[in-house]
Amino acid sequence: NTPKDFSLSQAVCSYGYFCLAPNRWVPGKPIEDGSTTDSSCGIIGRGAGDDEGYLVRPLTYYCGNTAGKQSDKADSKTALVAVGQDPDTNSVLVAIHSPVLLDGEDEQQQQQQKQQQLTNQIDRMLRLNTSLETFHELYPEAKERGFGRLYRSPTLFEDIIKTITNCNMQWGGTVEMNAKLCKRVGSDGAFPTPEEIRKVGPDFLKEHCRVGYRGKYIWNLANEVVEGRLDMVRDLGSDPNGDCHHDREDVQNCLLKFSGIGPFAANNILQLMGYSDTHPYDTETVRLWKEEFGASTCATKVEVFGKAKAHYSQYKTYAFTAYWYDLWKNYERRAGIRSPQWSIEQLEKERPTSVVSDHNCVFAHPSRTSKVSKRSKVKSKKKDDAANV
């Protein structure tokens, strides 16, 4: 049931979380013939070979009669999953490597439950249940490249943790935190489950995953889930496949009760849940307004946030999607290449030959770039010195 207007590259390479562990996007071979150009951005908006790329990551599923609920204290297993798109039928293709999942000794019902859990997670990541018809009527330019299904994590729990790691932190720090969470807490490189996070404790998170003060927030949230005091479906109205059923204001109030989740984080989590009329504006909004909308260099956050909210009100319930499309084009222009061709530093051998370094740098704030570069040079010199010794 893949939507006719679905584009895998535009669904994956559309939000910064696709650059975070344990995700790995392998770009397709660039084919410029038949590409469409985004005139306002000045670069290729969507290339003919973009949808030949694929996403690889481990997914976690639960064994037993759990229906995939993370609050159930059941054994969890991981499956390495690759997600691609059939160029002829437009269908989403999924390859799964999991000896446990494919164990023929399982009863048929248990096999179906496991596969349904993985299907729900893929549906959620790619927003396959989301219709873009109304948004594309409001923003025809986005329709040209099939943009509008913003990437999100396979579970709401992972999205919440990723949002916490993204608050009051430079992007490089967010990348490092998520990589360490997957490597040092999660099983087989997967994003850690609530049970795994609760087991290691907040001090371990702080010391070994470099999450700082966020360790206690992350651990408390995981503990609430394990103890059953927080249920993603019951309390937040979020089904495993990403559909939401609760009133937006009620969900926001529930989120704000948790330490580590403030107004910005709550609004960002809401859009990841499918509430696209939110306004999680931050310093990137100010930068966008100065670079793209002619705002004064001395414009304040309050001024810019007010103008942004008024401007995107024309897109009604798709205010955030429209805002993010404008910001995403800005990131692509800074990178000098469309996002489906970005190479995120995971496996160097799978980078396109034209790419010499990863593109996570496009999220770095310009005012901090020079400082980061200086620190990187110092670190490189130290490594060289150590190697010489």
BAKE-451346 format. One record per residue (C-alpha): residue number from 1; x, y, z. Coordinates in Angstrom, 2 decimals, decimal comma. Layout:
<site num="NUM" px="X" py="Y" pz="Z"/>
...
***
This chain:
<site num="1" px="0,00" py="0,00" pz="0,00"/>
<site num="2" px="2,82" py="2,41" pz="-0,82"/>
<site num="3" px="1,41" py="5,86" pz="-1,75"/>
<site num="4" px="1,70" py="6,66" pz="-5,45"/>
<site num="5" px="3,60" py="9,87" pz="-4,73"/>
<site num="6" px="6,06" py="8,17" pz="-2,38"/>
<site num="7" px="9,79" py="8,81" pz="-2,75"/>
<site num="8" px="12,11" py="6,87" pz="-0,45"/>
<site num="9" px="14,96" py="9,37" pz="-0,73"/>
<site num="10" px="12,64" py="12,29" pz="0,09"/>
<site num="11" px="11,09" py="10,41" pz="3,02"/>
<site num="12" px="14,44" py="9,44" pz="4,54"/>
<site num="13" px="16,69" py="12,37" pz="3,66"/>
<site num="14" px="14,28" py="14,97" pz="4,96"/>
<site num="15" px="15,05" py="15,42" pz="8,65"/>
<site num="16" px="18,29" py="15,48" pz="10,64"/>
<site num="17" px="17,56" py="12,34" pz="12,63"/>
<site num="18" px="18,31" py="10,21" pz="9,58"/>
<site num="19" px="21,94" py="11,23" pz="10,15"/>
<site num="20" px="21,99" py="9,81" pz="13,69"/>
<site num="21" px="22,93" py="6,29" pz="14,80"/>
<site num="22" px="21,92" py="3,63" pz="14,19"/>
<site num="23" px="20,72" py="4,90" pz="10,80"/>
<site num="24" px="22,92" py="4,52" pz="7,75"/>
<site num="25" px="21,81" py="5,93" pz="4,42"/>
<site num="26" px="23,66" py="4,60" pz="1,38"/>
<site num="27" px="23,22" py="7,09" pz="-1,52"/>
<site num="28" px="22,25" py="5,86" pz="-4,96"/>
<site num="29" px="24,39" py="6,56" pz="-7,99"/>
<site num="30" px="23,72" py="10,11" pz="-9,21"/>
<site num="31" px="21,85" py="10,23" pz="-12,53"/>
<site num="32" px="21,33" py="13,81" pz="-13,59"/>
<site num="33" px="19,16" py="13,02" pz="-16,62"/>
<site num="34" px="15,54" py="13,62" pz="-15,74"/>
<site num="35" px="16,35" py="15,51" pz="-12,55"/>
<site num="36" px="14,17" py="18,36" pz="-11,41"/>
<site num="37" px="15,69" py="21,66" pz="-10,39"/>
<site num="38" px="14,58" py="23,68" pz="-7,40"/>
<site num="39" px="15,02" py="27,21" pz="-8,76"/>
<site num="40" px="14,67" py="28,91" pz="-5,38"/>
<site num="41" px="17,41" py="26,74" pz="-3,94"/>
<site num="42" px="19,72" py="26,88" pz="-6,93"/>
<site num="43" px="20,64" py="23,18" pz="-6,79"/>
<site num="44" px="19,15" py="19,92" pz="-7,92"/>
<site num="45" px="16,06" py="19,24" pz="-5,83"/>
<site num="46" px="15,57" py="15,59" pz="-6,75"/>
<site num="47" px="17,76" py="13,41" pz="-8,92"/>
<site num="48" px="16,71" py="10,49" pz="-11,08"/>
<site num="49" px="19,01" py="8,12" pz="-9,21"/>
<site num="50" px="18,17" py="9,27" pz="-5,68"/>
<site num="51" px="15,59" py="6,59" pz="-4,98"/>
<site num="52" px="18,14" py="3,90" pz="-5,71"/>
<site num="53" px="19,67" py="4,65" pz="-2,34"/>
<site num="54" px="18,69" py="2,60" pz="0,68"/>
<site num="55" px="18,48" py="2,82" pz="4,46"/>
<site num="56" px="20,15" py="0,27" pz="6,73"/>
<site num="57" px="19,67" py="-0,02" pz="10,48"/>
<site num="58" px="18,90" py="-2,59" pz="13,18"/>
<site num="59" px="15,34" py="-2,70" pz="14,49"/>
<site num="60" px="14,21" py="-4,16" pz="17,80"/>
<site num="61" px="11,21" py="-6,44" pz="18,17"/>
<site num="62" px="9,74" py="-8,20" pz="21,17"/>
<site num="63" px="9,14" py="-11,92" pz="21,48"/>
<site num="64" px="6,06" py="-13,47" pz="23,01"/>
<site num="65" px="2,54" py="-12,10" pz="23,09"/>
<site num="66" px="3,54" py="-8,49" pz="23,59"/>
<site num="67" px="2,14" py="-6,90" pz="20,43"/>
<site num="68" px="5,29" py="-4,80" pz="20,39"/>
<site num="69" px="4,56" py="-2,87" pz="23,57"/>
<site num="70" px="7,78" py="-1,63" pz="25,13"/>
<site num="71" px="6,22" py="-1,62" pz="28,58"/>
<site num="72" px="6,01" py="-5,41" pz="28,51"/>
<site num="73" px="8,98" py="-7,06" pz="30,19"/>
<site num="74" px="9,64" py="-9,49" pz="27,36"/>
<site num="75" px="12,82" py="-10,55" pz="25,63"/>
<site num="76" px="13,83" py="-8,20" pz="22,84"/>
<site num="77" px="15,71" py="-9,21" pz="19,70"/>
<site num="78" px="17,30" py="-7,23" pz="16,89"/>
<site num="79" px="16,98" py="-7,60" pz="13,16"/>
<site num="80" px="19,20" py="-5,87" pz="10,61"/>
<site num="81" px="16,88" py="-4,25" pz="8,09"/>
<site num="82" px="17,56" py="-2,67" pz="4,70"/>
<site num="83" px="14,82" py="-0,51" pz="3,16"/>
<site num="84" px="14,80" py="0,35" pz="-0,53"/>
<site num="85" px="12,34" py="1,22" pz="-3,30"/>
<site num="86" px="11,42" py="-0,69" pz="-6,44"/>
<site num="87" px="11,93" py="1,70" pz="-9,37"/>
<site num="88" px="9,29" py="-0,05" pz="-11,49"/>
<site num="89" px="6,42" py="-0,48" pz="-9,02"/>
<site num="90" px="7,32" py="2,31" pz="-6,56"/>
<site num="91" px="6,86" py="-0,21" pz="-3,73"/>
<site num="92" px="8,95" py="-0,18" pz="-0,59"/>
<site num="93" px="11,31" py="-3,16" pz="-0,50"/>
<site num="94" px="12,53" py="-4,59" pz="2,80"/>
<site num="95" px="15,34" py="-7,08" pz="3,38"/>
<site num="96" px="15,61" py="-8,59" pz="6,86"/>
<site num="97" px="18,50" py="-10,49" pz="8,41"/>
<site num="98" px="17,50" py="-12,15" pz="11,66"/>
<site num="99" px="18,08" py="-15,85" pz="12,42"/>
<site num="100" px="15,64" py="-15,62" pz="15,35"/>
<site num="101" px="12,88" py="-13,95" pz="13,37"/>
<site num="102" px="13,13" py="-16,55" pz="10,62"/>
<site num="103" px="13,25" py="-19,51" pz="12,98"/>
<site num="104" px="10,90" py="-22,08" pz="11,48"/>
<site num="105" px="10,04" py="-23,47" pz="14,91"/>
<site num="106" px="7,92" py="-20,44" pz="15,73"/>
<site num="107" px="4,19" py="-20,77" pz="15,42"/>
<site num="108" px="2,70" py="-18,87" pz="12,51"/>
<site num="109" px="0,93" py="-16,41" pz="14,79"/>
<site num="110" px="4,19" py="-15,51" pz="16,57"/>
<site num="111" px="5,94" py="-15,04" pz="13,23"/>
<site num="112" px="3,19" py="-12,70" pz="12,09"/>
<site num="113" px="3,41" py="-10,70" pz="15,32"/>
<site num="114" px="7,16" py="-10,22" pz="14,92"/>
<site num="115" px="6,85" py="-9,21" pz="11,29"/>
<site num="116" px="4,00" py="-6,82" pz="12,13"/>
<site num="117" px="6,19" py="-5,10" pz="14,70"/>
<site num="118" px="8,87" py="-4,48" pz="12,07"/>
<site num="119" px="6,27" py="-3,38" pz="9,51"/>
<site num="120" px="4,82" py="-0,86" pz="11,98"/>
<site num="121" px="8,27" py="0,57" pz="12,65"/>
<site num="122" px="9,02" py="0,98" pz="8,94"/>
<site num="123" px="5,60" py="2,57" pz="8,38"/>
<site num="124" px="6,38" py="5,03" pz="11,16"/>
<site num="125" px="9,87" py="5,90" pz="9,90"/>
<site num="126" px="8,66" py="6,63" pz="6,38"/>
<site num="127" px="5,21" py="8,00" pz="7,34"/>
<site num="128" px="3,58" py="5,69" pz="4,82"/>
<site num="129" px="0,16" py="6,40" pz="6,32"/>
<site num="130" px="0,53" py="10,15" pz="5,72"/>
<site num="131" px="-1,28" py="11,78" pz="2,81"/>
<site num="132" px="0,48" py="14,76" pz="1,22"/>
<site num="133" px="-2,34" py="15,82" pz="-1,08"/>
<site num="134" px="-3,47" py="18,84" pz="0,96"/>
<site num="135" px="0,05" py="19,98" pz="1,80"/>
<site num="136" px="1,11" py="19,79" pz="-1,84"/>
<site num="137" px="-1,92" py="21,88" pz="-2,82"/>
<site num="138" px="-0,75" py="24,53" pz="-0,35"/>
<site num="139" px="2,92" py="24,27" pz="-1,35"/>
<site num="140" px="3,19" py="23,15" pz="-5,02"/>
<site num="141" px="6,98" py="23,54" pz="-5,01"/>
<site num="142" px="7,29" py="20,76" pz="-2,42"/>
<site num="143" px="5,17" py="18,53" pz="-4,68"/>
<site num="144" px="7,74" py="18,91" pz="-7,46"/>
<site num="145" px="10,23" py="16,82" pz="-5,50"/>
<site num="146" px="7,81" py="14,73" pz="-3,45"/>
<site num="147" px="8,79" py="16,37" pz="-0,16"/>
<site num="148" px="6,59" py="16,25" pz="2,93"/>
<site num="149" px="7,05" py="12,92" pz="4,71"/>
<site num="150" px="9,65" py="13,94" pz="7,28"/>
<site num="151" px="11,81" py="11,10" pz="8,54"/>
<site num="152" px="11,33" py="9,95" pz="12,11"/>
<site num="153" px="12,56" py="7,07" pz="14,26"/>
<site num="154" px="10,88" py="3,65" pz="14,29"/>
<site num="155" px="9,54" py="4,26" pz="17,80"/>
<site num="156" px="8,31" py="7,33" pz="19,63"/>
<site num="157" px="10,59" py="6,45" pz="22,55"/>
<site num="158" px="13,66" py="6,77" pz="20,31"/>
<site num="159" px="12,41" py="10,10" pz="18,94"/>
<site num="160" px="11,95" py="11,47" pz="22,46"/>
<site num="161" px="15,46" py="10,43" pz="23,52"/>
<site num="162" px="16,97" py="11,86" pz="20,33"/>
<site num="163" px="15,15" py="15,13" pz="20,97"/>
<site num="164" px="16,55" py="15,31" pz="24,51"/>
<site num="165" px="20,08" py="14,78" pz="23,15"/>
<site num="166" px="19,47" py="17,58" pz="20,65"/>
<site num="167" px="18,50" py="20,25" pz="23,18"/>
<site num="168" px="21,13" py="22,82" pz="24,24"/>
<site num="169" px="23,74" py="20,93" pz="22,27"/>
<site num="170" px="25,72" py="21,46" pz="19,08"/>
<site num="171" px="24,90" py="18,92" pz="16,38"/>
<site num="172" px="28,26" py="17,18" pz="16,69"/>
<site num="173" px="27,51" py="16,43" pz="20,33"/>
<site num="174" px="24,11" py="15,00" pz="19,43"/>
<site num="175" px="25,74" py="12,73" pz="16,85"/>
<site num="176" px="28,26" py="11,49" pz="19,41"/>
<site num="177" px="25,65" py="10,85" pz="22,12"/>
<site num="178" px="23,46" py="8,73" pz="19,85"/>
<site num="179" px="26,43" py="6,77" pz="18,51"/>
<site num="180" px="27,54" py="5,93" pz="22,05"/>
<site num="181" px="24,02" py="5,01" pz="23,18"/>
<site num="182" px="23,79" py="2,49" pz="20,35"/>
<site num="183" px="27,30" py="1,13" pz="20,79"/>
<site num="184" px="27,48" py="0,96" pz="24,59"/>
<site num="185" px="23,88" py="0,37" pz="25,65"/>
<site num="186" px="21,89" py="-1,05" pz="22,74"/>
<site num="187" px="22,10" py="-4,67" pz="21,59"/>
<site num="188" px="23,90" py="-5,39" pz="18,31"/>
<site num="189" px="24,23" py="-1,69" pz="17,57"/>
<site num="190" px="20,49" py="-1,00" pz="17,83"/>
<site num="191" px="19,06" py="2,00" pz="19,62"/>
<site num="192" px="18,65" py="0,97" pz="23,28"/>
<site num="193" px="15,30" py="-0,14" pz="24,61"/>
<site num="194" px="13,82" py="1,33" pz="27,82"/>
<site num="195" px="14,79" py="-1,89" pz="29,61"/>
<site num="196" px="18,42" py="-1,61" pz="28,49"/>
<site num="197" px="18,66" py="2,04" pz="29,52"/>
<site num="198" px="17,15" py="1,37" pz="32,94"/>
<site num="199" px="19,56" py="-1,50" pz="33,51"/>
<site num="200" px="22,74" py="0,57" pz="33,05"/>
<site num="201" px="21,62" py="3,52" pz="35,19"/>
<site num="202" px="22,00" py="7,32" pz="34,83"/>
<site num="203" px="25,65" py="7,43" pz="35,96"/>
<site num="204" px="26,68" py="5,02" pz="33,19"/>
<site num="205" px="24,84" py="7,13" pz="30,62"/>
<site num="206" px="26,60" py="10,26" pz="31,81"/>
<site num="207" px="30,07" py="8,74" pz="31,95"/>
<site num="208" px="30,10" py="6,38" pz="28,97"/>
<site num="209" px="27,60" py="7,97" pz="26,57"/>
<site num="210" px="28,63" py="11,59" pz="27,20"/>
<site num="211" px="25,03" py="12,74" pz="27,67"/>
<site num="212" px="25,89" py="14,93" pz="30,67"/>
<site num="213" px="23,01" py="16,13" pz="32,82"/>
<site num="214" px="20,60" py="14,50" pz="30,34"/>
<site num="215" px="21,51" py="11,10" pz="31,78"/>
<site num="216" px="19,01" py="11,36" pz="34,62"/>
<site num="217" px="16,28" py="12,60" pz="32,26"/>
<site num="218" px="16,84" py="9,75" pz="29,81"/>
<site num="219" px="16,99" py="7,16" pz="32,58"/>
<site num="220" px="13,87" py="8,50" pz="34,33"/>
<site num="221" px="11,89" py="8,38" pz="31,09"/>
<site num="222" px="12,99" py="4,80" pz="30,41"/>
<site num="223" px="12,13" py="3,82" pz="33,96"/>
<site num="224" px="8,64" py="5,30" pz="33,63"/>
<site num="225" px="8,07" py="3,18" pz="30,51"/>
<site num="226" px="9,39" py="-0,04" pz="32,08"/>
<site num="227" px="7,34" py="0,46" pz="35,23"/>
<site num="228" px="4,23" py="1,05" pz="33,15"/>
<site num="229" px="3,61" py="4,59" pz="34,38"/>
<site num="230" px="4,14" py="5,90" pz="30,84"/>
<site num="231" px="2,51" py="4,11" pz="27,92"/>
<site num="232" px="2,97" py="5,59" pz="24,47"/>
<site num="233" px="-0,48" py="4,46" pz="23,34"/>
<site num="234" px="-2,46" py="5,04" pz="26,52"/>
<site num="235" px="-0,90" py="8,35" pz="27,59"/>
<site num="236" px="0,27" py="9,91" pz="24,32"/>
<site num="237" px="-2,16" py="8,30" pz="21,88"/>
<site num="238" px="0,62" py="7,13" pz="19,56"/>
<site num="239" px="0,08" py="3,81" pz="17,80"/>
<site num="240" px="3,16" py="1,72" pz="16,89"/>
<site num="241" px="2,76" py="2,70" pz="13,21"/>
<site num="242" px="2,75" py="6,41" pz="14,07"/>
<site num="243" px="-0,96" py="7,26" pz="13,98"/>
<site num="244" px="-2,04" py="9,65" pz="16,77"/>
<site num="245" px="-5,47" py="9,86" pz="18,33"/>
<site num="246" px="-5,26" py="12,20" pz="21,33"/>
<site num="247" px="-5,89" py="15,93" pz="21,41"/>
<site num="248" px="-2,71" py="17,85" pz="20,62"/>
<site num="249" px="-2,93" py="20,07" pz="23,70"/>
<site num="250" px="-3,41" py="17,08" pz="25,99"/>
<site num="251" px="-0,35" py="15,36" pz="24,53"/>
<site num="252" px="1,73" py="18,51" pz="24,89"/>
<site num="253" px="0,74" py="18,91" pz="28,55"/>
<site num="254" px="1,65" py="15,28" pz="29,20"/>
<site num="255" px="5,08" py="15,72" pz="27,61"/>
<site num="256" px="5,84" py="18,86" pz="29,60"/>
<site num="257" px="5,42" py="16,93" pz="32,85"/>
<site num="258" px="8,69" py="15,09" pz="32,22"/>
<site num="259" px="12,01" py="16,59" pz="33,28"/>
<site num="260" px="14,21" py="17,39" pz="30,30"/>
<site num="261" px="11,28" py="18,21" pz="28,01"/>
<site num="262" px="10,63" py="21,95" pz="27,67"/>
<site num="263" px="8,49" py="23,91" pz="25,19"/>
<site num="264" px="10,89" py="23,45" pz="22,23"/>
<site num="265" px="11,38" py="19,72" pz="22,86"/>
<site num="266" px="7,64" py="19,18" pz="23,34"/>
<site num="267" px="6,83" py="20,94" pz="20,07"/>
<site num="268" px="9,48" py="18,96" pz="18,23"/>
<site num="269" px="8,18" py="15,67" pz="19,62"/>
<site num="270" px="4,67" py="16,69" pz="18,60"/>
<site num="271" px="5,68" py="17,15" pz="14,96"/>
<site num="272" px="7,45" py="13,80" pz="15,08"/>
<site num="273" px="4,14" py="12,34" pz="16,25"/>
<site num="274" px="2,33" py="13,84" pz="13,27"/>
<site num="275" px="1,04" py="17,14" pz="14,67"/>
<site num="276" px="2,35" py="19,36" pz="11,87"/>
<site num="277" px="0,83" py="22,60" pz="13,17"/>
<site num="278" px="3,53" py="23,02" pz="15,82"/>
<site num="279" px="6,21" py="25,72" pz="15,98"/>
<site num="280" px="9,49" py="24,37" pz="17,44"/>
<site num="281" px="11,50" py="27,44" pz="16,48"/>
<site num="282" px="15,09" py="27,96" pz="17,65"/>
<site num="283" px="18,32" py="29,69" pz="16,61"/>
<site num="284" px="18,16" py="27,95" pz="13,22"/>
<site num="285" px="14,89" py="29,77" pz="12,57"/>
<site num="286" px="16,63" py="33,08" pz="13,23"/>
<site num="287" px="19,48" py="32,13" pz="10,89"/>
<site num="288" px="17,00" py="31,04" pz="8,17"/>
<site num="289" px="15,08" py="34,30" pz="8,43"/>
<site num="290" px="18,24" py="36,36" pz="8,10"/>
<site num="291" px="19,59" py="34,35" pz="5,16"/>
<site num="292" px="16,38" py="33,68" pz="3,23"/>
<site num="293" px="13,75" py="36,21" pz="4,31"/>
<site num="294" px="15,83" py="39,39" pz="4,60"/>
<site num="295" px="15,59" py="39,83" pz="8,35"/>
<site num="296" px="17,95" py="42,35" pz="9,91"/>
<site num="297" px="21,17" py="40,99" pz="11,36"/>
<site num="298" px="20,11" py="42,43" pz="14,72"/>
<site num="299" px="16,62" py="40,85" pz="14,64"/>
<site num="300" px="15,73" py="39,18" pz="17,94"/>
<site num="301" px="14,32" py="35,72" pz="18,52"/>
<site num="302" px="10,98" py="37,16" pz="19,58"/>
<site num="303" px="10,71" py="39,20" pz="16,39"/>
<site num="304" px="11,69" py="36,34" pz="14,11"/>
<site num="305" px="9,51" py="33,75" pz="15,86"/>
<site num="306" px="6,51" py="36,06" pz="15,53"/>
<site num="307" px="7,12" py="36,66" pz="11,82"/>
<site num="308" px="7,74" py="32,96" pz="11,19"/>
<site num="309" px="4,53" py="31,94" pz="12,92"/>
<site num="310" px="2,54" py="34,52" pz="10,94"/>
<site num="311" px="4,16" py="33,51" pz="7,64"/>
<site num="312" px="3,57" py="29,78" pz="8,02"/>
<site num="313" px="-0,01" py="30,19" pz="9,20"/>
<site num="314" px="-0,97" py="30,20" pz="5,52"/>
<site num="315" px="-0,11" py="26,50" pz="5,44"/>
<site num="316" px="-2,64" py="25,82" pz="8,19"/>
<site num="317" px="-2,15" py="22,39" pz="9,78"/>
<site num="318" px="1,05" py="21,92" pz="7,76"/>
<site num="319" px="2,85" py="24,95" pz="9,20"/>
<site num="320" px="5,83" py="22,95" pz="10,45"/>
<site num="321" px="6,17" py="20,89" pz="7,26"/>
<site num="322" px="6,33" py="24,08" pz="5,18"/>
<site num="323" px="8,82" py="25,67" pz="7,58"/>
<site num="324" px="11,00" py="22,59" pz="7,54"/>
<site num="325" px="10,97" py="22,43" pz="3,73"/>
<site num="326" px="12,36" py="25,97" pz="3,59"/>
<site num="327" px="14,99" py="25,19" pz="6,22"/>
<site num="328" px="15,93" py="21,90" pz="4,54"/>
<site num="329" px="16,55" py="23,65" pz="1,22"/>
<site num="330" px="18,82" py="26,04" pz="3,10"/>
<site num="331" px="20,80" py="23,09" pz="4,49"/>
<site num="332" px="21,13" py="21,63" pz="0,99"/>
<site num="333" px="22,45" py="24,89" pz="-0,40"/>
<site num="334" px="25,00" py="25,08" pz="2,42"/>
<site num="335" px="26,09" py="21,54" pz="1,60"/>
<site num="336" px="26,20" py="22,27" pz="-2,14"/>
<site num="337" px="24,46" py="18,99" pz="-2,90"/>
<site num="338" px="20,96" py="17,58" pz="-2,51"/>
<site num="339" px="20,34" py="15,63" pz="0,68"/>
<site num="340" px="19,83" py="12,15" pz="-0,89"/>
<site num="341" px="23,47" py="12,36" pz="-1,97"/>
<site num="342" px="24,74" py="13,32" pz="1,47"/>
<site num="343" px="27,24" py="10,91" pz="2,88"/>
<site num="344" px="27,08" py="10,50" pz="6,64"/>
<site num="345" px="30,25" py="9,10" pz="8,11"/>
<site num="346" px="29,42" py="5,47" pz="8,81"/>
<site num="347" px="31,29" py="3,31" pz="6,28"/>
<site num="348" px="33,79" py="5,22" pz="4,14"/>
<site num="349" px="33,85" py="2,53" pz="1,44"/>
<site num="350" px="30,19" py="3,27" pz="0,66"/>
<site num="351" px="30,67" py="6,98" pz="0,09"/>
<site num="352" px="30,34" py="8,29" pz="-3,45"/>
<site num="353" px="33,82" py="8,90" pz="-4,88"/>
<site num="354" px="33,05" py="12,61" pz="-5,17"/>
<site num="355" px="32,50" py="12,95" pz="-1,41"/>
<site num="356" px="35,60" py="13,33" pz="0,75"/>
<site num="357" px="33,90" py="13,94" pz="4,09"/>
<site num="358" px="30,50" py="13,50" pz="5,66"/>
<site num="359" px="27,75" py="16,10" pz="5,53"/>
<site num="360" px="26,79" py="16,31" pz="9,18"/>
<site num="361" px="28,68" py="19,61" pz="9,11"/>
<site num="362" px="25,72" py="21,26" pz="7,33"/>
<site num="363" px="23,91" py="21,39" pz="10,67"/>
<site num="364" px="26,76" py="23,24" pz="12,39"/>
<site num="365" px="25,91" py="26,83" pz="13,29"/>
<site num="366" px="28,02" py="29,26" pz="11,19"/>
<site num="367" px="29,14" py="31,26" pz="14,23"/>
<site num="368" px="30,60" py="28,11" pz="15,75"/>
<site num="369" px="32,18" py="26,69" pz="12,60"/>
<site num="370" px="35,51" py="28,47" pz="13,00"/>
<site num="371" px="35,80" py="27,37" pz="16,63"/>
<site num="372" px="35,01" py="23,77" pz="15,71"/>
<site num="373" px="37,55" py="23,84" pz="12,88"/>
<site num="374" px="40,26" py="25,12" pz="15,20"/>
<site num="375" px="39,52" py="22,40" pz="17,75"/>
<site num="376" px="39,51" py="19,76" pz="15,01"/>
<site num="377" px="42,92" py="20,92" pz="13,79"/>
<site num="378" px="44,34" py="20,74" pz="17,31"/>
<site num="379" px="42,94" py="17,21" pz="17,76"/>
<site num="380" px="44,38" py="16,13" pz="14,41"/>
<site num="381" px="47,79" py="17,49" pz="15,34"/>
<site num="382" px="47,68" py="15,60" pz="18,64"/>
<site num="383" px="46,78" py="12,39" pz="16,79"/>
<site num="384" px="49,63" py="12,93" pz="14,33"/>
<site num="385" px="52,05" py="13,55" pz="17,19"/>
<site num="386" px="50,88" py="10,43" pz="18,95"/>
<site num="387" px="51,25" py="8,39" pz="15,77"/>
<site num="388" px="54,79" py="9,68" pz="15,29"/>
<site num="389" px="55,68" py="8,67" pz="18,85"/>
***
